[in-house]
Amino acid sequence: MTAHEISPKQLRALLLLLVLVPLIPIALMARFMSDALRGDRVDAIERTQSLHTELLASALRSAPPMEGTAGERAVRLHSHIREFADPSVTIRIVDGTGHLLAGEESQKGQLLAQERTPAGLEGLVQLYLAKQDVIDEAVSGQQRIYIGTGALVTLLVLAIAVTAALAVSRQITLQEIKNTSVAIVAHELRTPLASMRMLVDTLREGRYRNEHQLREYLDLIAGENDRLRRIAENFLTFSRLERGLQALALEAVAPHTIAALAIAPFSARLTAPGCTFTMEVAESLPEIRADREAFTQVLANLIDNALKYTGDEKRIALRARKDGAMIAFTIEDNGIGIPPGERRTIFEPFHQVDQRLSRTREGAGLGLAIVRRIVKAHGGEITVAGEAGKGSIFTVKVPLA
């Protein structure tokens, strides 16, 4: 890892930070909304009290002279003030001892104003809100604005945090893939390189018995060279697919043509003793819309896997049939099979069914990852069936042209 690279451990710490940091602005927003709502309610009460204090003072100044008993004067004063007051206001007139002279027996809402009665009627005039929730109803519109704004800001913060977390999570995955790929490349390249070096040294020193053995050694070198080429091609293809640089040239092509191109590199292995290969791809099948080279690689990778994961007695079949608006290719073998729990993960980069350190099968675990990406780019789908120890059946479906 170079000095400017971030390790997976640092990325995980950053991911945790991205999860926790949004809680701060959300908490601040909640506190701000709470304070704002409380402040708006206090302001509404103060404005209402000021307004009704002025209203009550004006009503008392304009009150006409009153005669009669204290109760009669209180009733007439109550009627006079009612002409000025809002219907949502309760008016109470009490004497100096707090005894009710006119108005409602009990007060329900907020006290809005209180003034002394005019001369001749010793007591107080009190204005109350008729209901406790009148102020809350008055500021409810502003509350809805605050809550709506707070919800939008919270969602925006969470969306940004989720986006950033997904980006960091992807970087963690890519960094782990990169670290894994370096180890796998070193492991996969070491074996063929060591074999080629040994064979070349043997030939340079002239330690071979005859021309037949010379030809055998040269064939082994060519085989190891082909193995290196396939590993390099898989890495390059996977890299282009991951970076979106693999442009597909879609055209109408016959399924039989694709199948023939796919098996051509394996003709010697498919016809070798102990291998029974069957191809059932009719030339009359309708054409598919595919990139000839890319889709050939799909079938080639699946056939290569079938050859690698079968024993000494190999039975491999490549078939194709029309399935609605698609052509379904199936590659069936009698190999080690795939356990049900691994049928999802086998399409992940660098995954291999045989994870033992002593495994003898070559490959970097990119073949099926490349297959899935190419099939998906064609608008198709790939599935796998079979039983562990009894072989596998891969089915690739691609749309008709």
C-alpha positions as CSV (number, residue, x, y, z in Angstrom):
1,M,0.0,0.0,0.0
2,T,1.4,3.4,-1.0
3,A,1.6,6.4,1.3
4,H,-1.5,8.1,-0.2
5,E,-3.7,5.0,0.0
6,I,-6.3,4.5,2.8
7,S,-6.3,1.1,4.5
8,P,-9.6,-0.9,4.9
9,K,-9.3,-0.2,8.7
10,Q,-9.2,3.5,8.2
11,L,-12.1,3.3,5.7
12,R,-14.2,1.4,8.3
13,A,-13.4,4.1,10.9
14,L,-14.5,6.7,8.3
15,L,-17.7,4.7,7.6
16,L,-18.5,4.6,11.4
17,L,-17.9,8.4,11.5
18,L,-20.3,8.9,8.6
19,V,-22.9,7.0,10.5
20,L,-22.5,9.0,13.7
21,V,-21.8,12.5,12.4
22,P,-25.3,13.0,10.9
23,L,-26.8,12.6,14.4
24,I,-25.2,15.9,15.4
25,P,-27.0,18.2,12.9
26,I,-30.2,16.2,13.4
27,A,-30.0,16.7,17.2
28,L,-29.2,20.4,16.7
29,M,-32.2,20.7,14.3
30,A,-34.5,19.1,16.8
31,R,-33.2,21.5,19.5
32,F,-33.7,24.5,17.2
33,M,-37.2,23.4,16.3
34,S,-38.1,22.9,20.0
35,D,-36.8,26.3,21.0
36,A,-38.4,28.0,18.0
37,L,-41.8,26.4,18.7
38,R,-41.6,27.4,22.4
39,G,-40.5,30.9,21.4
40,D,-43.3,31.3,18.9
41,R,-45.8,30.2,21.6
42,V,-44.5,32.7,24.1
43,D,-44.5,35.5,21.4
44,A,-48.1,34.7,20.5
45,I,-49.2,34.8,24.1
46,E,-47.4,38.1,24.7
47,R,-48.9,39.7,21.6
48,T,-52.4,38.5,22.5
49,Q,-52.0,39.8,26.1
50,S,-50.9,43.2,24.9
51,L,-53.7,43.5,22.4
52,H,-56.4,42.5,25.0
53,T,-54.9,44.8,27.6
54,E,-55.4,47.7,25.3
55,L,-58.9,46.5,24.3
56,L,-59.9,46.2,27.9
57,A,-58.6,49.6,28.8
58,S,-60.5,51.1,25.9
59,A,-63.7,49.4,26.9
60,L,-63.5,50.5,30.5
61,R,-62.8,54.1,29.4
62,S,-65.9,54.1,27.3
63,A,-68.2,52.5,29.9
64,P,-71.4,54.5,30.6
65,P,-72.4,55.5,34.1
66,M,-74.0,52.6,35.9
67,E,-76.6,52.4,38.6
68,G,-78.2,49.7,40.7
69,T,-76.7,47.1,42.9
70,A,-73.1,45.8,42.5
71,G,-74.4,42.7,40.8
72,E,-76.5,44.7,38.3
73,R,-73.7,47.1,37.5
74,A,-71.3,44.2,37.0
75,V,-73.8,42.5,34.6
76,R,-74.2,45.8,32.5
77,L,-70.4,46.2,32.5
78,H,-69.9,42.6,31.3
79,S,-72.3,43.2,28.4
80,H,-70.5,46.5,27.5
81,I,-67.1,44.8,27.4
82,R,-68.5,41.8,25.4
83,E,-69.2,44.3,22.6
84,F,-65.5,44.9,22.3
85,A,-64.1,41.4,23.0
86,D,-63.6,38.5,20.7
87,P,-65.9,35.5,21.1
88,S,-62.9,33.3,22.0
89,V,-62.4,35.4,25.2
90,T,-64.1,34.8,28.5
91,I,-65.0,37.9,30.6
92,R,-65.1,37.6,34.4
93,I,-65.8,40.4,36.9
94,V,-65.0,39.8,40.5
95,D,-65.2,41.9,43.7
96,G,-62.3,42.7,46.0
97,T,-62.6,39.4,47.8
98,G,-62.5,37.4,44.5
99,H,-66.2,36.6,44.5
100,L,-67.7,36.4,41.0
101,L,-70.1,39.2,40.2
102,A,-70.6,38.5,36.4
103,G,-69.3,36.1,33.8
104,E,-68.3,32.5,33.8
105,E,-67.7,30.7,37.1
106,S,-64.3,29.2,36.1
107,Q,-61.4,30.3,33.9
108,K,-60.1,27.8,31.3
109,G,-57.5,29.3,29.2
110,Q,-54.6,31.8,29.5
111,L,-55.1,35.1,31.4
112,L,-54.9,37.8,28.8
113,A,-55.7,41.1,30.7
114,Q,-56.8,42.4,34.1
115,E,-57.9,45.9,35.0
116,R,-59.7,47.6,37.9
117,T,-63.4,48.2,37.5
118,P,-64.7,51.8,37.1
119,A,-65.4,53.9,40.1
120,G,-68.4,52.8,42.1
121,L,-67.7,49.1,41.5
122,E,-64.7,47.9,43.5
123,G,-63.3,44.8,41.9
124,L,-61.4,43.5,38.8
125,V,-62.3,42.8,35.2
126,Q,-60.4,39.7,33.8
127,L,-60.1,38.4,30.3
128,Y,-59.3,34.8,29.7
129,L,-59.0,32.6,26.6
130,A,-62.1,30.5,26.3
131,K,-60.0,27.3,25.6
132,Q,-56.5,26.3,26.7
133,D,-55.4,25.3,23.2
134,V,-56.4,28.5,21.3
135,I,-52.7,29.7,21.3
136,D,-51.5,26.3,20.1
137,E,-54.0,26.4,17.3
138,A,-52.9,29.9,16.4
139,V,-49.2,28.8,16.0
140,S,-50.0,25.4,14.5
141,G,-49.4,26.6,11.0
142,Q,-45.9,27.8,11.9
143,Q,-45.3,24.5,13.7
144,R,-46.1,22.6,10.5
145,I,-43.6,24.8,8.6
146,Y,-40.9,24.1,11.2
147,I,-41.6,20.4,11.3
148,G,-41.8,20.1,7.5
149,T,-38.5,22.0,7.1
150,G,-36.9,20.0,9.9
151,A,-38.0,16.7,8.2
152,L,-36.6,17.8,4.9
153,V,-33.3,18.9,6.3
154,T,-33.1,15.6,8.3
155,L,-33.8,13.6,5.1
156,L,-31.2,15.6,3.2
157,V,-28.6,15.0,5.8
158,L,-29.4,11.3,6.0
159,A,-29.4,11.1,2.2
160,I,-25.9,12.7,2.0
161,A,-24.7,10.4,4.8
162,V,-26.1,7.3,3.2
163,T,-24.6,8.3,-0.2
164,A,-21.2,8.9,1.4
165,A,-21.4,5.7,3.5
166,L,-22.2,3.7,0.3
167,A,-19.3,5.3,-1.5
168,V,-17.0,4.5,1.5
169,S,-18.4,0.9,1.7
170,R,-17.7,0.4,-2.0
171,Q,-14.1,1.7,-1.5
172,I,-13.7,-0.8,1.4
173,T,-14.9,-3.6,-0.9
174,L,-12.6,-2.4,-3.7
175,Q,-9.6,-2.1,-1.4
176,E,-10.2,-5.6,0.0
177,I,-10.6,-6.9,-3.6
178,K,-7.4,-5.2,-4.6
179,N,-5.5,-6.7,-1.6
180,T,-7.0,-10.1,-2.3
181,S,-6.3,-9.8,-6.0
182,V,-2.6,-9.1,-5.3
183,A,-2.3,-12.2,-3.2
184,I,-4.2,-14.3,-5.8
185,V,-2.2,-13.0,-8.7
186,A,1.1,-13.8,-6.9
187,H,-0.2,-17.3,-6.1
188,E,-1.6,-18.0,-9.6
189,L,1.4,-16.6,-11.5
190,R,4.0,-18.3,-9.3
191,T,3.1,-21.9,-10.3
192,P,3.2,-21.6,-14.1
193,L,6.3,-19.3,-13.9
194,A,8.1,-21.8,-11.8
195,S,7.1,-24.6,-14.1
196,M,8.3,-22.7,-17.2
197,R,11.6,-21.7,-15.5
198,M,12.3,-25.4,-14.6
199,L,11.4,-26.6,-18.2
200,V,13.5,-23.8,-19.9
201,D,16.5,-24.5,-17.6
202,T,16.2,-28.2,-18.5
203,L,16.2,-27.5,-22.2
204,R,19.0,-24.9,-22.0
205,E,21.2,-27.5,-20.3
206,G,20.3,-30.1,-22.9
207,R,18.9,-32.6,-20.3
208,Y,16.4,-34.4,-22.6
209,R,16.7,-37.8,-24.1
210,N,15.2,-37.4,-27.5
211,E,13.1,-35.2,-29.9
212,H,9.9,-36.7,-28.4
213,Q,10.8,-35.5,-24.9
214,L,11.9,-32.1,-26.3
215,R,8.5,-31.7,-28.0
216,E,6.8,-32.8,-24.7
217,Y,8.7,-30.1,-22.8
218,L,7.9,-27.4,-25.4
219,D,4.2,-28.4,-25.3
220,L,4.3,-28.0,-21.5
221,I,5.8,-24.6,-21.8
222,A,3.2,-23.6,-24.3
223,G,0.4,-24.9,-22.0
224,E,1.8,-22.9,-19.0
225,N,2.1,-19.8,-21.3
226,D,-1.5,-20.2,-22.3
227,R,-2.5,-20.5,-18.6
228,L,-0.7,-17.2,-17.9
229,R,-2.5,-15.6,-20.9
230,R,-5.9,-16.7,-19.6
231,I,-5.2,-15.3,-16.2
232,A,-4.0,-12.0,-17.7
233,E,-7.0,-11.7,-20.0
234,N,-9.4,-12.4,-17.1
235,F,-7.8,-9.7,-15.0
236,L,-7.9,-7.2,-17.9
237,T,-11.5,-8.0,-18.8
238,F,-12.6,-7.7,-15.2
239,S,-10.8,-4.4,-14.8
240,R,-12.5,-3.0,-17.9
241,L,-15.9,-4.2,-16.8
242,E,-15.4,-2.7,-13.3
243,R,-14.4,0.7,-14.7
244,G,-17.2,0.6,-17.4
245,L,-14.7,0.6,-20.2
246,Q,-16.0,-2.6,-21.8
247,A,-18.1,-1.3,-24.7
248,L,-20.4,-4.0,-26.3
249,A,-20.9,-4.1,-30.0
250,L,-24.3,-5.8,-30.1
251,E,-25.3,-7.5,-33.3
252,A,-27.5,-10.3,-34.5
253,V,-25.5,-13.5,-34.3
254,A,-26.5,-17.2,-34.5
255,P,-26.3,-19.2,-31.2
256,H,-24.5,-22.0,-33.1
257,T,-21.8,-19.6,-34.2
258,I,-21.2,-18.4,-30.6
259,A,-21.1,-22.0,-29.3
260,A,-18.5,-23.1,-32.0
261,L,-16.3,-20.1,-31.2
262,A,-16.5,-20.9,-27.5
263,I,-15.4,-24.5,-27.7
264,A,-12.7,-24.0,-30.3
265,P,-9.9,-23.2,-27.8
266,F,-10.7,-26.3,-25.8
267,S,-11.0,-28.8,-28.7
268,A,-8.0,-30.8,-27.6
269,R,-9.1,-31.0,-24.0
270,L,-12.8,-31.8,-24.9
271,T,-11.7,-34.7,-27.2
272,A,-9.0,-36.1,-24.8
273,P,-9.4,-39.6,-23.4
274,G,-11.7,-39.7,-20.4
275,C,-13.7,-36.7,-21.6
276,T,-17.2,-37.0,-23.2
277,F,-18.4,-33.7,-24.7
278,T,-21.9,-33.2,-26.2
279,M,-23.0,-30.1,-28.0
280,E,-26.7,-29.7,-28.9
281,V,-27.0,-26.2,-30.4
282,A,-29.2,-26.4,-33.6
283,E,-28.3,-24.2,-36.5
284,S,-32.0,-23.4,-36.9
285,L,-32.2,-21.5,-33.6
286,P,-33.1,-17.8,-34.0
287,E,-30.3,-15.2,-33.7
288,I,-29.5,-13.4,-30.5
289,R,-28.5,-9.8,-30.0
290,A,-25.0,-10.1,-28.5
291,D,-21.4,-8.9,-28.7
292,R,-19.8,-11.8,-30.5
293,E,-16.5,-11.7,-28.6
294,A,-17.9,-10.9,-25.2
295,F,-20.6,-13.6,-25.3
296,T,-18.1,-16.1,-26.6
297,Q,-16.1,-15.5,-23.5
298,V,-19.2,-16.2,-21.4
299,L,-19.6,-19.7,-22.7
300,A,-15.8,-20.2,-22.8
301,N,-15.4,-19.4,-19.1
302,L,-18.2,-21.8,-18.2
303,I,-16.7,-24.6,-20.3
304,D,-13.3,-23.9,-18.8
305,N,-14.9,-24.2,-15.3
306,A,-16.5,-27.4,-16.3
307,L,-13.2,-28.9,-17.4
308,K,-11.4,-27.7,-14.2
309,Y,-14.0,-28.9,-11.7
310,T,-14.6,-32.4,-13.1
311,G,-12.6,-35.5,-12.3
312,D,-10.8,-37.9,-14.6
313,E,-14.0,-39.1,-16.2
314,K,-15.5,-35.9,-17.6
315,R,-19.0,-35.6,-19.0
316,I,-19.7,-32.1,-20.3
317,A,-22.7,-30.9,-22.4
318,L,-23.4,-27.6,-24.1
319,R,-27.0,-27.1,-25.1
320,A,-29.2,-24.3,-26.4
321,R,-33.0,-23.9,-26.8
322,K,-35.5,-21.2,-27.4
323,D,-37.2,-20.0,-24.2
324,G,-39.9,-17.4,-25.0
325,A,-38.1,-14.2,-26.2
326,M,-34.7,-15.6,-25.2
327,I,-32.2,-18.3,-26.0
328,A,-31.2,-20.4,-23.0
329,F,-27.7,-21.9,-23.1
330,T,-26.9,-24.6,-20.6
331,I,-23.5,-26.0,-19.6
332,E,-23.8,-29.2,-17.6
333,D,-21.0,-31.3,-16.0
334,N,-20.5,-34.1,-13.6
335,G,-18.0,-32.2,-11.4
336,I,-17.8,-31.4,-7.7
337,G,-21.0,-29.3,-7.9
338,I,-21.8,-26.2,-5.9
339,P,-23.3,-26.3,-2.4
340,P,-26.6,-24.3,-2.2
341,G,-25.1,-21.9,0.3
342,E,-22.5,-20.8,-2.2
343,R,-24.7,-20.3,-5.3
344,R,-24.9,-16.6,-4.7
345,T,-21.3,-15.9,-3.8
346,I,-19.7,-17.9,-6.7
347,F,-20.4,-14.9,-8.9
348,E,-18.4,-12.5,-6.6
349,P,-14.9,-11.6,-7.7
350,F,-12.1,-14.0,-6.5
351,H,-14.5,-16.5,-5.0
352,Q,-13.8,-20.2,-5.6
353,V,-15.7,-23.2,-4.4
354,D,-12.4,-25.0,-3.5
355,Q,-10.9,-22.6,-0.9
356,R,-8.2,-25.0,0.4
357,L,-4.6,-23.8,0.5
358,S,-3.7,-27.1,-1.2
359,R,-6.1,-26.8,-4.0
360,T,-4.8,-27.9,-7.4
361,R,-7.2,-26.2,-9.7
362,E,-5.9,-23.1,-11.4
363,G,-7.7,-19.8,-11.7
364,A,-8.1,-16.5,-9.9
365,G,-11.8,-16.8,-9.2
366,L,-12.8,-14.1,-11.8
367,G,-14.4,-16.3,-14.5
368,L,-17.9,-16.3,-13.1
369,A,-17.7,-12.7,-12.0
370,I,-16.9,-11.8,-15.6
371,V,-19.7,-14.0,-16.9
372,R,-22.3,-12.4,-14.7
373,R,-21.3,-8.9,-15.7
374,I,-21.3,-9.6,-19.4
375,V,-24.6,-11.4,-19.2
376,K,-26.1,-8.5,-17.3
377,A,-24.8,-6.1,-19.8
378,H,-26.7,-8.1,-22.5
379,G,-29.9,-7.8,-20.6
380,G,-29.8,-11.5,-19.8
381,E,-29.6,-13.6,-16.7
382,I,-27.6,-16.5,-15.3
383,T,-28.6,-19.2,-12.8
384,V,-26.9,-22.3,-11.4
385,A,-28.4,-25.6,-10.3
386,G,-27.2,-29.1,-9.4
387,E,-26.1,-30.9,-6.3
388,A,-22.8,-30.9,-4.4
389,G,-20.7,-33.9,-5.6
390,K,-23.0,-34.5,-8.6
391,G,-22.2,-31.8,-11.0
392,S,-23.5,-28.3,-11.9
393,I,-25.9,-26.9,-14.5
394,F,-25.3,-23.3,-15.5
395,T,-28.1,-21.6,-17.5
396,V,-27.5,-18.4,-19.4
397,K,-30.4,-16.6,-21.0
398,V,-30.0,-13.8,-23.6
399,P,-32.6,-11.9,-25.5
400,L,-33.4,-12.6,-29.2
401,A,-32.2,-10.2,-31.9
